[in-house]
Amino acid sequence: MRKTDDQIIQLIAEGSHLAFKELYERFKDKVYNTSLSYCQSPQDAEEITQEVFTKIFTKAHQFKASSSVSTWIYRITINTSINHLKRNQIKPFISFYDKADKTIDFIHPGVLLERQEESKLLFSLIDTLPESQKTAFILSYIEHLPRKEVADIMNTSLKSVESLLQRAKKKLRDKLKNMYPNRRKS
């Protein structure tokens, strides 16, 4: 019988390396993809992923079942990603126009080959959003999490998440409109 995430965390808190391996297998792709969405560097995403799982192993005894294990892991991932960027003085939120001068080679692994150019543009624009809007956008539209879980992860209300998403979408639309002023809605 498959163990629940809560059972696995309890076993990790008791020092089980086997349970830790099981949790790692369940969440490694989610942690990696979320951190990659923040840092846009596979090497940094790997480093963040290792750091996240180290924290999970050492802090499993601190897990309070007031939220789901998934929510707890996403919180750790987001905070670790943001701290990694700050610690390494990587500026993920520089303006799109500053980034446009550089070669943008980042391609998210979940993007189809024929959509890679659009993906590069989208991720460069997402990088220009304020931190809270970026987090809500990534969790909602890239990780496809339910809004309620996004609110739990961000430790805010559902209404606040909806507001953050509306502002993020408006900013992204405005930036696209400025880039393509003669393009009409279809």
Residue, then its C-alpha position, 0 to 999 in steps of 0.5 A: m500500500r502506498k504511503t501518504d505524503d504525511q506518513i513519509i514526512q513522519l518517517i523522514a523525521e524519524g530518520s528514514h532514508l528510504a522514506f526520503k528517497e520516496l519523497y524525493e522521487r515524488f517531488k523532484d520534478k515539481v521542485y526542479n521545474t518551479s525553481l527553474s521557472y524562477c532562476q531560468s538556469p538548469q545549473d541553479a535549478e539543480e542547486i536549488t533542488q538539492e538545497v530544498f531536499t536538504k532542508i526537507f530532510t533536516k526540517a521534517h520534524q518541524f512539519k506541522a500538518s496545518s497544510s499539505v506536504s505539497t504546500w510545505i514543499y512548494r513554500i520551501t522551494i519558492n523561498t529557497s529560489i528567491n533566497h538563492l537569487k538574492r544570495n548570488q545577486i542574480k537579478p531575475f526581475i530586471s526589465f525586459y528591455d535590458k534582457a532583450d539585449k542579451t541572448i535569451d537561451f532559457i527554455h522551460p522543459g515543459v515547452l513543446l519544440e514549436r513553442q520555444e520562441e514564444s516561451k523565451l519571450l513569456f519567461s523573460l516577461i514573467d521575470t519583470l513581474p513583482e515577486s508576489q505576482k510572479t509567484a502566483f503566475i508561476l504556480s497557477y499557470i506554469e505549475h497548474l496548481p489550483r488557486k486554493e493551493v496557490a493561496d495556501i502556499m503563498n500564505t494569503s487569501l484566494k481573493s488576493v491570489e486572484s487579484l495578483l493574477q489579474r494584475a500580472k496578466k494586465k502587466l504582461r498584456d501591456k508589455l506585449k502591446n508595447m512590443y507589438p503595437n500594431r497587432r490586433k486581438s484575434 
